[in-house]
Structures are given as C-alpha cells and as structure tokens.
Amino acid sequence: MANQLGRCKQYKKHLDLAFLDASGKKIGEIRIKPNGILWASKGQKGWRGMSLPKFAKLMERGKKQQK
C-alpha cells in the first residue's frame, strides 16, 4: 500500500477503498489522506475522521495480529 499512497500523493492526494461484507455487499468506504483517515458507512452523506497520529494510537490498543 505504501507504493499506492506514494503514487496517490502525486495525482489525487487521497486513496479510497471500499469495504465489502462476506456476501460482497459494500458496507462502507475509507479514505486515506496525507493528514488523516476518513470513514463513511454505506448511505452516509458525510465522513467521520481522525488525524494519522490519533489513528496510530487507536490501533496500538487493538488486538495484536500475525503479519
């Protein structure tokens, strides 16, 4: 993803990714920007977001996973 974000900065300034459930239906979308991360649930008109440092702190509290 680092490569995608690097290219993204040159062209669009953000990267949009759709989230799908097990049956393939869209449940939301995430937008990664140089200064933050935004989330929009399916059908929602606005975005909710936070800065990258706040997101990093939030993820440090998450369950540890294997790479």
OpenMM code with the backbone's topology and positions (N, CA, C; nanometers):
from openmm import Vec3, app, unit

residues = "MET ALA ASN GLN LEU GLY ARG CYS LYS GLN TYR LYS LYS HIS LEU ASP LEU ALA PHE LEU ASP ALA SER GLY LYS LYS ILE GLY GLU ILE ARG ILE LYS PRO ASN GLY ILE LEU TRP ALA SER LYS GLY GLN LYS GLY TRP ARG GLY MET SER LEU PRO LYS PHE ALA LYS LEU MET GLU ARG GLY LYS LYS GLN GLN LYS".split()
positions = [
    Vec3(0.0824, -0.1192, 0.0000),
    Vec3(0.0000, 0.0000, 0.0000),
    Vec3(0.0868, 0.1256, 0.0000),
    Vec3(0.2073, 0.1191, 0.0529),
    Vec3(0.2945, 0.2366, 0.0545),
    Vec3(0.3183, 0.2875, -0.0866),
    Vec3(0.3368, 0.1958, -0.1819),
    Vec3(0.3538, 0.2377, -0.3203),
    Vec3(0.2303, 0.3090, -0.3716),
    Vec3(0.1133, 0.2568, -0.3414),
    Vec3(-0.0105, 0.3182, -0.3862),
    Vec3(-0.0254, 0.4580, -0.3272),
    Vec3(0.0059, 0.4731, -0.1998),
    Vec3(-0.0056, 0.6046, -0.1380),
    Vec3(0.0961, 0.7012, -0.1968),
    Vec3(0.2155, 0.6522, -0.2269),
    Vec3(0.3162, 0.7379, -0.2882),
    Vec3(0.2691, 0.7898, -0.4223),
    Vec3(0.2139, 0.7016, -0.5046),
    Vec3(0.1602, 0.7443, -0.6335),
    Vec3(0.0391, 0.8329, -0.6135),
    Vec3(-0.0396, 0.7998, -0.5138),
    Vec3(-0.1611, 0.8751, -0.4848),
    Vec3(-0.1284, 1.0215, -0.4564),
    Vec3(-0.0236, 1.0474, -0.3803),
    Vec3(0.0135, 1.1845, -0.3462),
    Vec3(0.0446, 1.2656, -0.4708),
    Vec3(0.0979, 1.2000, -0.5734),
    Vec3(0.1328, 1.2708, -0.6953),
    Vec3(0.0094, 1.3089, -0.7758),
    Vec3(-0.0971, 1.2306, -0.7670),
    Vec3(-0.2110, 1.2500, -0.8548),
    Vec3(-0.3376, 1.2986, -0.7843),
    Vec3(-0.3873, 1.2226, -0.6888),
    Vec3(-0.5177, 1.2515, -0.6306),
    Vec3(-0.5133, 1.3077, -0.4891),
    Vec3(-0.4074, 1.2923, -0.4189),
    Vec3(-0.3936, 1.3367, -0.2804),
    Vec3(-0.4693, 1.2492, -0.1808),
    Vec3(-0.5389, 1.1438, -0.2264),
    Vec3(-0.6035, 1.0506, -0.1342),
    Vec3(-0.6245, 0.9159, -0.2024),
    Vec3(-0.6518, 0.8148, -0.1208),
    Vec3(-0.6786, 0.6804, -0.1691),
    Vec3(-0.8108, 0.6347, -0.1093),
    Vec3(-0.9057, 0.5947, -0.1928),
    Vec3(-1.0354, 0.5459, -0.1477),
    Vec3(-1.0387, 0.3942, -0.1586),
    Vec3(-1.0877, 0.3280, -0.0541),
    Vec3(-1.1018, 0.1829, -0.0527),
    Vec3(-1.2415, 0.1468, -0.0046),
    Vec3(-1.3084, 0.0568, -0.0764),
    Vec3(-1.4410, 0.0100, -0.0366),
    Vec3(-1.4268, -0.1125, 0.0527),
    Vec3(-1.5136, -0.1240, 0.1522),
    Vec3(-1.5179, -0.2399, 0.2406),
    Vec3(-1.6432, -0.3199, 0.2076),
    Vec3(-1.6249, -0.4505, 0.1843),
    Vec3(-1.7346, -0.5393, 0.1476),
    Vec3(-1.7546, -0.6449, 0.2553),
    Vec3(-1.8798, -0.6858, 0.2758),
    Vec3(-1.9046, -0.7946, 0.3700),
    Vec3(-1.8799, -0.9285, 0.3001),
    Vec3(-1.9055, -1.0392, 0.3690),
    Vec3(-1.8764, -1.1729, 0.3152),
    Vec3(-1.9542, -1.2025, 0.1874),
    Vec3(-2.0707, -1.1405, 0.1705),
    Vec3(-2.1507, -1.1659, 0.0503),
    Vec3(-2.1173, -1.0689, -0.0629),
    Vec3(-2.0215, -0.9791, -0.0402),
    Vec3(-1.9793, -0.8868, -0.1451),
    Vec3(-2.0528, -0.7545, -0.1475),
    Vec3(-2.1392, -0.7298, -0.0493),
    Vec3(-2.2119, -0.6032, -0.0434),
    Vec3(-2.1254, -0.4966, 0.0238),
    Vec3(-2.1287, -0.3766, -0.0309),
    Vec3(-2.0497, -0.2669, 0.0248),
    Vec3(-2.1073, -0.2235, 0.1591),
    Vec3(-2.0196, -0.2132, 0.2619),
    Vec3(-2.0642, -0.1689, 0.3937),
    Vec3(-2.0090, -0.0313, 0.4292),
    Vec3(-1.9088, 0.0126, 0.3548),
    Vec3(-1.8518, 0.1434, 0.3824),
    Vec3(-1.7304, 0.1709, 0.2963),
    Vec3(-1.6738, 0.2870, 0.3196),
    Vec3(-1.5581, 0.3298, 0.2420),
    Vec3(-1.4613, 0.4027, 0.3334),
    Vec3(-1.3338, 0.3814, 0.3119),
    Vec3(-1.2314, 0.4509, 0.3881),
    Vec3(-1.1500, 0.5355, 0.2902),
    Vec3(-1.1148, 0.6549, 0.3317),
    Vec3(-1.0315, 0.7453, 0.2515),
    Vec3(-0.9056, 0.7752, 0.3310),
    Vec3(-0.7907, 0.7448, 0.2722),
    Vec3(-0.6621, 0.7705, 0.3365),
    Vec3(-0.6005, 0.8925, 0.2702),
    Vec3(-0.5737, 0.9924, 0.3529),
    Vec3(-0.5157, 1.1175, 0.3049),
    Vec3(-0.3819, 1.1390, 0.3746),
    Vec3(-0.2990, 1.2281, 0.3232),
    Vec3(-0.1704, 1.2527, 0.3884),
    Vec3(-0.1833, 1.3001, 0.5335),
    Vec3(-0.2943, 1.3647, 0.5684),
    Vec3(-0.3087, 1.4194, 0.7031),
    Vec3(-0.4130, 1.3481, 0.7891),
    Vec3(-0.4777, 1.2424, 0.7383),
    Vec3(-0.5772, 1.1757, 0.8199),
    Vec3(-0.6467, 1.0609, 0.7493),
    Vec3(-0.7379, 0.9986, 0.8218),
    Vec3(-0.8158, 0.8863, 0.7717),
    Vec3(-0.9634, 0.9181, 0.7930),
    Vec3(-1.0445, 0.8929, 0.6900),
    Vec3(-1.1879, 0.9203, 0.6949),
    Vec3(-1.2654, 0.7912, 0.6716),
    Vec3(-1.3846, 0.7810, 0.7317),
    Vec3(-1.4726, 0.6650, 0.7164),
    Vec3(-1.6130, 0.7131, 0.6839),
    Vec3(-1.6783, 0.6446, 0.5882),
    Vec3(-1.8183, 0.6702, 0.5560),
    Vec3(-1.8899, 0.5362, 0.5445),
    Vec3(-1.9941, 0.5174, 0.6243),
    Vec3(-2.0761, 0.3971, 0.6119),
    Vec3(-2.1596, 0.4071, 0.4858),
    Vec3(-2.2033, 0.2926, 0.4337),
    Vec3(-2.2858, 0.2908, 0.3139),
    Vec3(-2.4100, 0.3772, 0.3366),
    Vec3(-2.4383, 0.4648, 0.2435),
    Vec3(-2.5553, 0.5510, 0.2513),
    Vec3(-2.5349, 0.6778, 0.3319),
    Vec3(-2.4241, 0.6900, 0.4021),
    Vec3(-2.3969, 0.8095, 0.4823),
    Vec3(-2.3530, 0.9235, 0.3908),
    Vec3(-2.3999, 1.0452, 0.4178),
    Vec3(-2.3660, 1.1591, 0.3323),
    Vec3(-2.2351, 1.2253, 0.3698),
    Vec3(-2.1895, 1.2070, 0.4927),
    Vec3(-2.0673, 1.2721, 0.5368),
    Vec3(-1.9609, 1.1714, 0.5772),
    Vec3(-1.8450, 1.2222, 0.6081),
    Vec3(-1.7317, 1.1409, 0.6507),
    Vec3(-1.7050, 1.1638, 0.7993),
    Vec3(-1.6531, 1.0631, 0.8674),
    Vec3(-1.6006, 1.0764, 1.0037),
    Vec3(-1.4528, 1.0492, 0.9941),
    Vec3(-1.3720, 1.1249, 1.0671),
    Vec3(-1.2291, 1.1050, 1.0521),
    Vec3(-1.1478, 1.1412, 1.1738),
    Vec3(-1.0181, 1.1143, 1.1613),
    Vec3(-0.9223, 1.1491, 1.2658),
    Vec3(-0.7850, 1.1667, 1.2017),
    Vec3(-0.6973, 1.2310, 1.2759),
    Vec3(-0.5620, 1.2526, 1.2270),
    Vec3(-0.4850, 1.1203, 1.2275),
    Vec3(-0.3782, 1.1141, 1.1509),
    Vec3(-0.2964, 0.9929, 1.1475),
    Vec3(-0.2339, 0.9605, 1.2836),
    Vec3(-0.1826, 1.0598, 1.3597),
    Vec3(-0.1292, 1.0256, 1.4931),
    Vec3(-0.2357, 0.9676, 1.5864),
    Vec3(-0.3578, 1.0211, 1.5831),
    Vec3(-0.4657, 0.9667, 1.6670),
    Vec3(-0.5024, 0.8253, 1.6224),
    Vec3(-0.5054, 0.8029, 1.4911),
    Vec3(-0.5357, 0.6699, 1.4390),
    Vec3(-0.4282, 0.5704, 1.4826),
    Vec3(-0.3022, 0.6094, 1.4757),
    Vec3(-0.1921, 0.5218, 1.5166),
    Vec3(-0.2060, 0.4821, 1.6641),
    Vec3(-0.2404, 0.5792, 1.7502),
    Vec3(-0.2601, 0.5485, 1.8927),
    Vec3(-0.3766, 0.4521, 1.9119),
    Vec3(-0.4844, 0.4742, 1.8392),
    Vec3(-0.6003, 0.3864, 1.8476),
    Vec3(-0.5634, 0.2439, 1.8079),
    Vec3(-0.4878, 0.2279, 1.7027),
    Vec3(-0.4516, 0.0951, 1.6547),
    Vec3(-0.3527, 0.0249, 1.7481),
    Vec3(-0.2738, 0.0994, 1.8218),
    Vec3(-0.1817, 0.0385, 1.9187),
    Vec3(-0.2577, -0.0336, 2.0293),
    Vec3(-0.3833, 0.0051, 2.0534),
    Vec3(-0.4654, -0.0601, 2.1560),
    Vec3(-0.5377, -0.1826, 2.1019),
    Vec3(-0.5315, -0.2034, 1.9702),
    Vec3(-0.6025, -0.3158, 1.9072),
    Vec3(-0.5370, -0.4500, 1.9368),
    Vec3(-0.6067, -0.5558, 1.9001),
    Vec3(-0.5578, -0.6924, 1.9203),
    Vec3(-0.4374, -0.7167, 1.8294),
    Vec3(-0.3316, -0.7718, 1.8855),
    Vec3(-0.2101, -0.7992, 1.8094),
    Vec3(-0.2341, -0.9153, 1.7136),
    Vec3(-0.1916, -0.8988, 1.5900),
    Vec3(-0.2110, -0.9982, 1.4848),
    Vec3(-0.0760, -1.0434, 1.4290),
    Vec3(-0.0742, -1.1589, 1.3685),
    Vec3(0.0464, -1.2067, 1.2988),
    Vec3(0.0523, -1.1395, 1.1612),
    Vec3(0.1736, -1.1076, 1.1160),
    Vec3(0.1894, -1.0481, 0.9823),
    Vec3(0.1770, -1.1523, 0.8756),
] * unit.nanometer
topology = app.Topology()
chain = topology.addChain("A")
for resn in residues:
    res = topology.addResidue(resn, chain)
    for name in ("N", "CA", "C"):
        topology.addAtom(name, app.Element.getBySymbol(name[0]), res)
